[in-house]
Amino acid sequence: MKMTVSKAMVECLKAEGISTVFGYPGAAICPFYDELKNSEKDIRHVLVRHEANAGHAANGYARISGRPAVCIATSGPGATNLITAIATAYADSIPIICITGQVNTDQIGSDVFQEADITGAAEPFVKHSYLLKDPADVARVFKEAFYIAGTGRPGPVLIDVPMDVQRMTVDFNYPKKCDIRSYKPTGKGNAFQVKKVMKALCEAEKPLICVGGGVFAANAQSEINKLSKLMQIPVITTMMGISTFPDDDPLFCGMIGSFGIKAANAAVNECDLLFLVGARVGDRAVSTPMTLAKTTKILHIDIDPAEIGKNIGTDIPLVGDAKLVLQQLLDIAEPMKHTEWIKQLQSYRTQYQPVKTPKGTIDPKEFILRLSDAMPANTTIVADVGQNQIWTCNNYKFKKGGRLLTTGGMGTMGYSVPAAVGAKMADPKRPTVAICGDGAFQMSMMELATAVQHNVDIKIVIMTNNRLGMVRELQTNGYDDRQTAVFLDGSPDFIKLAKAYGIEAMRVDGANDVDRAIEMIADHKGVCLVEVVVDEMFPSR
């Protein structure tokens, strides 16, 4: 069928089942936007207020839907503004398709208005990128892009399309299959290695499973839960693996790492076998990985062979899709008991004891703990970066079916509000709460307009301490309390700001306000915002 490339691009999205896209238009992408207008019944376009937030919204959408999501920007600054979001998705293995407009093909390389080599600039942060110069390639390129983004280790793929190419005509036929000779991601694990892993698990006296974000990427939450329960093996998570297990599960010990909890870190130190599943074990998770590898047998499942042994020595590597490999293990697993080991780890568990804070401030850990008690089991919590992230990870008690989204690899401030918009649109039935600090919020507060314009029912909690709290804490502990460039004086009144957007809002600066604020978050229909005033010296842990 004959059609313009821009119409073919829209047809490609329809063929891939895309019903929502996030973007910000400009001249170089206008032909494509004009065709999107003709497909409003099939594809909803969400206008963000900054291109990076289109990428973050697509990130949240992809993580909840389990499929690649789409963001769009124009050439030059529009495209370069996407780079932080692309890098964020790459670091956390999130599948997004980034479509950018480009100047006309005969102008590429001549420094014309709003020209930028976006495929070159984004190269370190994409699984693959395309500069689409031949209109005949449009169907193949889109099919490959979605295949590459969503298979193997997921990640972002960039498609850059010159404006004149968008206007050209092509005989369009979307392929049903994709076969890339140089790209053959691993599926099932090697049968011999699977047996070795199971033998090691059976022989261990104090085995421990460490779950990372790769379990979500593989949609293997059910399998890891079944294996843990069948073999009675305790579980810890990295930050990206939080919410794989409900917090009240007797086998769950919490998050490990420099900002983790005592029970989880004690489990790592005392286990005789550590089974890593979809976890890269970065510096925040294990500070001395080589020391651990000398005293503990390490098993490691990952779909990306480059991750195995990269940060910690591995005794038994197993390359493959976590879901498929865990199914292979379940086929040969037998019930076991580790009663004394589990009892030992349960003895390390502690209940958080609220602390007395200065008048006019709230204990943020207690607030988050009480919020988790009030929210439904299927709530999505989107944590930003900084102290608020640590408070959330360690104190929100996820129930079965709950989900944490955060940026672990890149640690991108300003992520939570746009990602919450995307997450909520992916599954409107899931209550969705963005938790951020006052510094992070001011990096994306313009997206309040996006939530209002498109009636996206998210709740926003701002932990306000008038500081870049994590940096302040680093300066206090490591630089003789020489605080510099961390003061957020000049910040707006967030309650008045929310009301300027027509958003219900309230400030919590006393114990009597907490119940009313949590009730509003849990019950209010529509966007609402709660500001929690926190002492500027309140610690992360």
N, C-alpha and C positions, 0 to 999 in steps of 0.2 A: 504494500500500500504506500502510495506517495504522500509525503508530508514533510513539513519543515523539521529541522533537527530539534528546535525548541519544543515542538509538539511531540516528537519522538522521545525526548527526555522525560516529558510528563508521562507518556505511555509506558516508558520503562519503570517509572515509579509505581504506576498502577499495577503493572505486571508483578512487581515485587511485593504487592500488598501494602504499600505505604499510604496511609490515610491522613497523616499529620506531618508537616514540615515546619521548621523554625528558620527564620531568616530576616534579612534586611536588604532591600533592593538598592540598585544603583544603575547607572546607564549601561554598563557592560553586561548586565544580567537581565535587562528589561525584556528582550525577546522571550526569554524563558518565563518571566513573570507574566507576560501577556498571555501565554498559553496556560499558565496556572489558573488565570482568571476564568478561562473556559472550562476548567475542571473543578470548580469550587464544590460541587456536590460530592466529588470523589476524594479530593485532597484538601484538607484544611490547612491554610497557611497561618502561622502564628508570628505576628510581627513583634520581635524583641526590640529593645531600645539600645542594644550594643551588640555587635557581631559576635564577640566572644561568648556572650550569653546565649546566642543561638546554638553554639557548640555545646555549652554546658546543659542547656535544656534537652538537646538531642541525647546527650550522655545519660541524663536521668531517665529519659523515655526508653532508651535502649536497655538499661539495666532492669527496669521493671517489666518491659515487654519481652525481653529475652531475644530480641531481633535487632538488626542494624537500624538505626534511625538517621534522619536526614537534616542537615543544616545547609543554609545557602547564604552567600555573600557576593558582593560585586568585586570588581578588580581593585588593585592598589590597596588603599588603607582598609577597605572592607575585608579583603582577603587576608591581609597581614594581621588584622585584629583577631582573626580566627585562630592564629597560631597557638596562643596559650591554651585554648580549648582543645586543639588537636593534640598538643603535648600532654595535656591532662588525661585525655582518653587513651593515648598511647601508653602512658606510664601505668595505667590501671587496667589495660587490656579491654577497653570498651569499644564495641563496633559502631562507628558512625561513618556516614558517607557525607563528605563535604563537597558541595558543588559551588564553584566560583566562576564568575564571569571574567573574561580576559579581553584586552584590546584586540582590534582586528589583526589577523595573522600577518599582514604586510607591515604592521607597525611594531610587532614584537621585537624588542632589542633596540628600539630607537628612542627610549625614554620619553614617550608621549605621555599625555595627561593620564594619571591614575594607572600607570603600568607598573607592575611588580612581578618579579619572577617567583610566583608563589610555589610552584612545584619544587624549585630549587631551595627556597627558604624553608619550606616545611619538610624537606627530605629526611632530616634526622628523626622526625616524629610521626611518620606514616608507615603503614605496612607496605603501601604502594601508592603511586600517584600517576595520573594521566594528564597530558596536554592533548586535548582532542582537536586535531587539525583536519582529519579526513572525515567528512560527514558519514561515510559508509561504515565507520567504526563505532558509531554511537551505541547501537544495541549490544555489540560485543563488549565494549568498555563498561557499560552499566552492569551487564550480567556478571562480568569478572569482578567488578568493584564490590558488589554485594556478596559474591562468593568468597572473595579474599577477606573482606571485613568480618564475616560471620563464621568462618571456619578456622580450624587450627587454633592458634592463640589469637583471639579476636583483637581488633584494633581499627584505627581510622584509615580510610582511603580517600584520597583527594581526586576530584575530577575538575580540571580547569578547561573552560570552553570559550574560545574567542567569540566575540560578538558577531562577526560576519559568518562564522560557521553555524551559529545558532539560527541564522536566517536562511541557510542553504536548504535545498530539498534532498530528501533521501528516500529510497525505497525501503520501508521499514518492515522488519520481521524480527520479533524478539525470540532469541534462542531458548529452548527448553532446558538445555543442559550446559554445563560449563566444564571444560576440560583444559587445564593449563599444564602443559608438559613439565614445566619447571617447578610447579607448586603442587605437592602431594602431601597434605598434612596427615600425620599419624592418627589412627583411630584406636584400635585395640592394642593392648600391650603385648609384648613378647610372652608367649605362654610359659617359657622356662623361667623368665624373670618374675612372672606372676606367682609361680609356685615357690620361688625363693623368698619372695616377700611374705607369703602366707606362712611358710615354715619359720621365718624369723619372728613373725607376730605370735605364733603359737609357742615358741620357745622362750619368749621374753617373760620375765617375772613382773616387771614394772613398765609395760608398754604405754605409750602416749601418742595420741593423734594430734597433729597441728594442722588446722584447716586455714587455708588462705582464700583470696578472692577468686582463684581459679575454679573453686567448687561452684560458685555462682555462674561463672562463665560457661561451665559445662552443664549447668542445671543438675548438679549431682547432690543436692542437699538430701534427698530421700535416701540415696545409696549410702552416704557417709553416716547418716543416722542409723540405718539398719546394721551396718557393719559394727559400729561402736556398741550398739545394744546387744547384738548377737554375741560378740566376743568380750563384752564388758570392758572396753578400753576407754579410759578417760580422754576428754577432748579439751584442747585449748585452741584459741584462734589468734591469728594476726589481726590487725585493725580491719583489714579488708574482708576477713572471714566472719566478723561479728554478725550475729543473727542467723548463722547456720544452725545453731542449737538454741533452744529456749534457755533463758538464764536459770529457770528453776529445775532443769534436768539434773539429776544427781550425778551424772557423768561429766557435766560441764564445769570447767575450772576457771574460765574467763580469758581475758586478753593478755598475751605476753608482751614483754618489751620494756623499754625504759620508762614508758608511761602506763605499763600494764599493772596488774594486781598481784598481790602476794601469792595467792594460791596457784596462779598460772605459772609464775616464775619459779616458784618452789617445785612445781611439777617437772619443769624442764631440767632443773638442777638435779633432781633425784631419780628421774626415769632411767632405765637401762636401754630403752629403745625409743627413738623419736621417729614417727611416721609422718612425713611432710606430704600434704596433699594440696597441690595447687598453690603453694606458698613459696615465695622467693627468699624468705628469711633475710630481709634487709637489715641495715644497721640499727633501726629503731626496734626491731623484734629481738635480735640476739646480738649483744654488744661484743661478745668474744666467741664467734662461731667456731674458730679453729680449736679452741680449748674444749668446747663442747664435743666436737667431733672426735677428740682423742679419748673421751671417757664414755661416749654413748654411741650405740649402733644407730646409724642414720639410714632410713629408707626414704626415697623421694619419688613421688609421681608428679610429672609435669608434661604438658603437651609440647612445650618448647624445650628441646634438649639443651639449649644454651643456658637455661636456668638451673639445670641440675649440676650441682658441684660448683656453681659460680660463687656463692657466698658461704657455703659450708660443705665440707667434705662429705661424700656420700658412699656408704658401703654397698647398697643395692639400689641402683638407678632403675627407673621404670618409665619409659617414654610412652605417652598415650593420652587419650581423652579421659579425664577423670571419671566421667559417668560410665564409660565402657569398661575401664580398668577395674573400677569398684564392682561392677556387675560380675566381671571375671572372678574377682576375689570372693564375692558372695557365693558364687557357684561352688566353691571348694571350702568355704569357711565352716567351722563347727562351733557350737556354743562353748564358751569358756567362762571362768570366774576369776576375778582378781579382787576378792573381797577385802583383804587387808590393805592392798594398795589404794583402792577407792576410799576406804575408811580413813586412811592416812591423809589423803588429799582433801577430803571433806573437813578434816579437823583444821585445815588452814583457812577455811572460809570465814569471813567476818561480815558482820552487818555494819553498814555505814552509820556512824554516830554524828548527827548534825553538830556543827560548831556554832558558838555564839559569835555573831558578827556585829560590827559597829552599827549604831542606830541609823536607820535609813537605808540599810543594805540587807541583802538576802543571801543565804547560803545557796550557791548555784547547784551544788551537788544534790542537796536535799530537794530543791525545786524539781530537778530533772527526775529524781527518784519518784517523787510524788506524781509527776506528770505521767510516768510510765505506768503507775498503778491505775490511773484514770482512763488511759487511752485503750481503744479496742485492740484485740490481738493482732489484727492485720494492718496495723499502722506502719507507714513508711516514715522513718526519721532521716532527715538529710542534714548531716552535721557539716559545718564549715571547718575552717582551719584555725588553729590557735588553742587557747585554753578551753574554749567552748567545746572543741572537738574531744579533748581528753575527758572533760566532765561528762560529756554525753556517752562516750564509749565505755566508760567505767561505771556509770550510774544509771543509765536507762536500762531497765530490765525487760529485755525482749521476750515476748510470749511467742508461742508456736504460730508461725505465719507472719510474724513481724519482719521488717527489713530495715537495715541500716545502709544508707548511701553516704559515702564521703570520698574525698580525694586523698588517697594514701600515698601514692607514688610521687606525684608532683607537689602535693600540698598547696593547692591553688586557692588563695583567698578570694571570696566573692562567688564561690561555687554554689552555695546552698540554695539561695532563692531561685535562680533560674533552673537549677537541677530539680528542685521541688516542683516547679511549674511543669517540666517535662514528665516527671514521675507521676504526677497527679493526672495528667492528660493520658498517659499510657494505661492507667487503671483508675478511673474516677471513683470506683467503689472503695478504694483504700484511703483512709484518712492520711493526710500528708502534712508533716510538720518540719519546717526549716528552722534549725537552731544555729545561731551565729553570734559573733561578737560585734560590738559597735564599729570596730575597724573593718571587718569583713563585710558587714551590711552596707557600709558606705561605698564599697566597690561595686555593688550591684543593686542599690536601692531603686534605681530607675526602673527595674523590672516589676515594681509594684504596679506600674501602669499596664504592663503586659498581663498580669494576673487579673486586674480589674477589667481591662478591655475584653478579654476572652473568657471571663467568668470562671477562672480557675480557682477552685476552693482550697487554697493552701492556708496554713496557719504559720505565723512567723514569730519566733521567740528571739529577742535580742538581749544578750547578756552585756549590759553596759557598765564598764568600769573606767571609761574615759582614757583608756590606755590601749596601746598595742600590747596586750597582756602577756603573750608568750615571749616577746622580745624583752619586755620589761623584766620578766622573771629571769631570763638569761643574763641580763645586765646586772640584776640584783645578786644573783648567785655566782656569776663568773667574772664580773668587771667591777667589783667593789661597790656595787649599787650606784654606779655612774650612769644614771638614766639619761638617755639622749634620743631625741627624735621619736619618742613613743607617746607623746601627749596629744590627745585628740581634742584639745580645746578648739572651740569654733564649730563643733558638731551641732547639727540641728536638733530641735526638740522633736524626737521621733514620733511622739503621740500626735503633735500638730501636723507633722509631715504625713502620717498615715491618714489623718482626717482630711487633709487637703486632697487625697486621692479617693475620699469617700469610704475609707476603711475603718471599721470599728477597732478601737485600740484602748489599752490601759497600761498604766505604769505600776509596777510592783516594787514598793520600797519599804514595806512593813509586813509582818507576819499575818496581819488580818487581811491582806490583799491576796495571799497565795491561793486560797481555795477558790475565790471568785475568778481569778485569772485562769486557773486550770480548768474550771468549769466552762469558761468562755472558749478556751482552746478545744475542749472536747465536744461542746454542744453547738457552738455558733455555726450558722449556715452562711457560707460565704467567706471571703478573705477576712482574716483578723490578725492583729499584731499585739504582742505583749512584750513590754520592755521590763526586764528584771535588773534592778540596780544592784551591782556587785562591788564589794570593797576592792579598791585598786591593787591591794597587796594579797588578795586571796590566791592561794597556790593552785597549780594544775592538779597536783596529787595530794 
